[in-house]
Amino acid sequence: MNQMNTITKFDAVHALVGGGIIKDGENWTFCDGQKMPSEEAIKAKIAELEADFHSKAYARNRKQNFPNEHDLLIALWEKVMEDRSESADALQSIRTKVKSDNPKP
């Protein structure tokens, strides 16, 4: 997948044949004896990969909006070792909101 979060023909071909592929402009070199899949197979794989990518949007959004690991670790330490739960409770409220805003499909 490229940096624009779109599935490319290269992504589809690699998913279909695996192994080493070198693409130089319009030239494709398969390093492990594979063959170029049909255009129909490539288009179908692109559609499949795009559907998979979009179905996981909730997980990407959750990860982006959850409290970071450092804050979670500090809150857990305070709760377990110092018997202070304010930070943990506040972070749990944030996590609950992020989950409700980004439900699993």
GROMACS elastic network, one bead per residue, 0.5 to 0.9 nm:
[ bonds ]
;  ai    aj funct       b0    kb
    1     4     6  0.79209   500
    1     5     6  0.60577   500
    1     6     6  0.59956   500
    1     7     6  0.50842   500
    1     8     6  0.62846   500
    1    10     6  0.83618   500
    1    11     6  0.59290   500
    2     5     6  0.56940   500
    2     6     6  0.61178   500
    2     7     6  0.68958   500
    2     8     6  0.71234   500
    2    11     6  0.85406   500
    3     6     6  0.75851   500
    4     7     6  0.87770   500
    5    53     6  0.85250   500
    6    50     6  0.74407   500
    6    53     6  0.88479   500
    7    10     6  0.81889   500
    7    11     6  0.61426   500
    7    12     6  0.73233   500
    7    46     6  0.62367   500
    7    47     6  0.85636   500
    7    49     6  0.68666   500
    7    50     6  0.62660   500
    7    53     6  0.87159   500
    8    11     6  0.50981   500
    8    12     6  0.64839   500
    8    13     6  0.87353   500
    8    46     6  0.71718   500
    9    12     6  0.50972   500
    9    13     6  0.61266   500
    9    14     6  0.84896   500
    9    42     6  0.68769   500
    9    43     6  0.80280   500
    9    45     6  0.89333   500
    9    46     6  0.70471   500
   10    13     6  0.51270   500
   10    14     6  0.59905   500
   10    15     6  0.84503   500
   10    21     6  0.86325   500
   10    23     6  0.78745   500
   11    14     6  0.52086   500
   11    15     6  0.61014   500
   11    16     6  0.86163   500
   11    45     6  0.88533   500
   11    46     6  0.77534   500
   11    49     6  0.85931   500
   12    15     6  0.50582   500
   12    16     6  0.61469   500
   12    17     6  0.87037   500
   12    41     6  0.87259   500
   12    42     6  0.57628   500
   12    43     6  0.78566   500
   12    44     6  0.86296   500
   12    45     6  0.54730   500
   12    46     6  0.54397   500
   12    49     6  0.75389   500
   13    16     6  0.50579   500
   13    17     6  0.61026   500
   13    18     6  0.76483   500
   13    21     6  0.87247   500
   13    36     6  0.73544   500
   13    37     6  0.68919   500
   13    41     6  0.87859   500
   13    42     6  0.62795   500
   13    45     6  0.80226   500
   13    46     6  0.88350   500
   14    17     6  0.53756   500
   14    19     6  0.72046   500
   14    20     6  0.81197   500
   14    21     6  0.71377   500
   15    18     6  0.56093   500
   15    45     6  0.77406   500
   15    49     6  0.89116   500
   16    37     6  0.74589   500
   16    41     6  0.82848   500
   16    42     6  0.77990   500
   16    45     6  0.74045   500
   17    20     6  0.89365   500
   17    21     6  0.89727   500
   17    34     6  0.64171   500
   17    35     6  0.77112   500
   17    36     6  0.80506   500
   17    37     6  0.77752   500
   18    21     6  0.79446   500
   18    32     6  0.88385   500
   18    34     6  0.83307   500
   19    30     6  0.77989   500
   19    31     6  0.71083   500
   19    32     6  0.61287   500
   19    33     6  0.89479   500
   19    34     6  0.80149   500
   20    29     6  0.83390   500
   20    30     6  0.60929   500
   20    31     6  0.50489   500
   20    32     6  0.62792   500
   20    34     6  0.89583   500
   21    28     6  0.69905   500
   21    29     6  0.57177   500
   21    31     6  0.59558   500
   21    32     6  0.81810   500
   21    34     6  0.89138   500
   22    27     6  0.81084   500
   22    28     6  0.57660   500
   22    29     6  0.50348   500
   22    30     6  0.65547   500
   22    31     6  0.76746   500
   23    26     6  0.69466   500
   23    27     6  0.56861   500
   23    29     6  0.63881   500
   23    30     6  0.88177   500
   24    27     6  0.51479   500
   24    28     6  0.64685   500
   24    29     6  0.82832   500
   25    28     6  0.80436   500
   28    36     6  0.82391   500
   30    33     6  0.59969   500
   30    34     6  0.57029   500
   30    35     6  0.69893   500
   30    36     6  0.81558   500
   31    34     6  0.73615   500
   34    37     6  0.88441   500
   36    39     6  0.87677   500
   37    40     6  0.81436   500
   37    41     6  0.61988   500
   37    42     6  0.64925   500
   38    41     6  0.51748   500
   38    42     6  0.62724   500
   38    43     6  0.86773   500
   39    43     6  0.60855   500
   39    44     6  0.85246   500
   40    43     6  0.52102   500
   40    44     6  0.61726   500
   40    45     6  0.86071   500
   41    44     6  0.51213   500
   41    45     6  0.61158   500
   41    46     6  0.86226   500
   42    45     6  0.50932   500
   42    46     6  0.61570   500
   42    47     6  0.86678   500
   43    46     6  0.50961   500
   43    47     6  0.62896   500
   43    48     6  0.86503   500
   44    47     6  0.51559   500
   44    48     6  0.62108   500
   44    49     6  0.86836   500
   45    49     6  0.60400   500
   45    50     6  0.84447   500
   46    49     6  0.51511   500
   46    50     6  0.60241   500
   46    51     6  0.85091   500
   47    50     6  0.51465   500
   47    51     6  0.61146   500
   47    52     6  0.86016   500
   48    51     6  0.51851   500
   48    52     6  0.62267   500
   48    53     6  0.86496   500
   49    52     6  0.50481   500
   49    53     6  0.60964   500
   49    54     6  0.86455   500
   50    54     6  0.61516   500
   50    55     6  0.84874   500
   51    54     6  0.52224   500
   51    55     6  0.60473   500
   51    56     6  0.87928   500
   52    55     6  0.51176   500
   52    56     6  0.65628   500
   53    56     6  0.54906   500
   53    57     6  0.68622   500
   54    57     6  0.53109   500
   54    58     6  0.85336   500
   55    58     6  0.74178   500
   55    59     6  0.87902   500
   55   104     6  0.89525   500
   55   105     6  0.73861   500
   56    59     6  0.53901   500
   56    60     6  0.66574   500
   56    61     6  0.88531   500
   56   104     6  0.84580   500
   56   105     6  0.85852   500
   57    60     6  0.51768   500
   57    61     6  0.61554   500
   57    62     6  0.85440   500
   57   102     6  0.85421   500
   58    61     6  0.51373   500
   58    62     6  0.60734   500
   58    63     6  0.86086   500
   58    99     6  0.86604   500
   58   101     6  0.88631   500
   58   102     6  0.51564   500
   58   103     6  0.64484   500
   58   104     6  0.62731   500
   58   105     6  0.78558   500
   59    62     6  0.50398   500
   59    63     6  0.61134   500
   59    64     6  0.85607   500
   59   102     6  0.77059   500
   59   103     6  0.87098   500
   59   104     6  0.77414   500
   60    63     6  0.51834   500
   60    64     6  0.62033   500
   60    65     6  0.87245   500
   61    64     6  0.51363   500
   61    65     6  0.62214   500
   61    66     6  0.85167   500
   61    98     6  0.83026   500
   61   102     6  0.68392   500
   62    65     6  0.52176   500
   62    66     6  0.57897   500
   62    95     6  0.84704   500
   62    98     6  0.60509   500
   62    99     6  0.66712   500
   62   101     6  0.85960   500
   62   102     6  0.64439   500
   62   103     6  0.89197   500
   63    66     6  0.54566   500
   63    67     6  0.84824   500
   63    68     6  0.88658   500
   64    67     6  0.84596   500
   64    68     6  0.89171   500
   65    68     6  0.85368   500
   65    94     6  0.86874   500
   65    95     6  0.83144   500
   65    98     6  0.65437   500
   66    69     6  0.88866   500
   66    91     6  0.86202   500
   66    94     6  0.71669   500
   66    95     6  0.58793   500
   66    98     6  0.66576   500
   66    99     6  0.87991   500
   67    70     6  0.83023   500
   67    71     6  0.64817   500
   67    72     6  0.67237   500
   67    91     6  0.67798   500
   67    94     6  0.74215   500
   67    95     6  0.72639   500
   68    71     6  0.55743   500
   68    72     6  0.64167   500
   68    73     6  0.87906   500
   69    73     6  0.60165   500
   69    74     6  0.86061   500
   70    73     6  0.51307   500
   70    74     6  0.62591   500
   70    75     6  0.86131   500
   71    74     6  0.52162   500
   71    75     6  0.61236   500
   71    76     6  0.85397   500
   71    87     6  0.85579   500
   71    88     6  0.89904   500
   71    91     6  0.82067   500
   72    75     6  0.51138   500
   72    76     6  0.60390   500
   72    77     6  0.85033   500
   72    87     6  0.85098   500
   72    88     6  0.72847   500
   72    91     6  0.72539   500
   73    76     6  0.50915   500
   73    77     6  0.60600   500
   73    78     6  0.85691   500
   74    77     6  0.50619   500
   74    78     6  0.61414   500
   74    79     6  0.85787   500
   74    87     6  0.81465   500
   74    88     6  0.85052   500
   75    78     6  0.51580   500
   75    79     6  0.61604   500
   75    80     6  0.86357   500
   75    84     6  0.84550   500
   75    85     6  0.73339   500
   75    86     6  0.79488   500
   75    87     6  0.50148   500
   75    89     6  0.84226   500
   75    90     6  0.89583   500
   75    91     6  0.77726   500
   76    79     6  0.50743   500
   76    80     6  0.60104   500
   76    81     6  0.81024   500
   76    85     6  0.81044   500
   76    87     6  0.81115   500
   76    88     6  0.61847   500
   77    80     6  0.52991   500
   77    81     6  0.54382   500
   77    82     6  0.70097   500
   77    83     6  0.87119   500
   77    84     6  0.88193   500
   78    81     6  0.55530   500
   78    83     6  0.62199   500
   78    84     6  0.53480   500
   78    85     6  0.66880   500
   78    86     6  0.85710   500
   78    87     6  0.76169   500
   78    88     6  0.79033   500
   79    82     6  0.57674   500
   79    86     6  0.78721   500
   79    87     6  0.78447   500
   79    88     6  0.66431   500
   80    83     6  0.56480   500
   80    84     6  0.76264   500
   80    85     6  0.82253   500
   81    84     6  0.81154   500
   82    85     6  0.85448   500
   84    87     6  0.76297   500
   84    88     6  0.82796   500
   85    88     6  0.52108   500
   85    89     6  0.59064   500
   85    90     6  0.85011   500
   86    89     6  0.51862   500
   86    90     6  0.61602   500
   86    91     6  0.86519   500
   87    90     6  0.51133   500
   87    91     6  0.61511   500
   87    92     6  0.85169   500
   88    91     6  0.51504   500
   88    92     6  0.60439   500
   88    93     6  0.86145   500
   89    92     6  0.50662   500
   89    93     6  0.62815   500
   89    94     6  0.88062   500
   90    93     6  0.51547   500
   90    94     6  0.65046   500
   90    95     6  0.88142   500
   91    94     6  0.50197   500
   91    95     6  0.61825   500
   91    96     6  0.85751   500
   92    96     6  0.60364   500
   92    97     6  0.85551   500
   93    96     6  0.51390   500
   93    97     6  0.62556   500
   93    98     6  0.86737   500
   94    97     6  0.51824   500
   94    98     6  0.61761   500
   94    99     6  0.86101   500
   95    98     6  0.51116   500
   95    99     6  0.61403   500
   95   100     6  0.86311   500
   96    99     6  0.51377   500
   96   100     6  0.62026   500
   96   101     6  0.85772   500
   97   100     6  0.50817   500
   97   101     6  0.59960   500
   97   102     6  0.84457   500
   98   101     6  0.50717   500
   98   102     6  0.60216   500
   98   103     6  0.84109   500
   99   102     6  0.50650   500
   99   103     6  0.56412   500
   99   104     6  0.81454   500
  100   103     6  0.54801   500
  100   104     6  0.89755   500
  102   105     6  0.89241   500
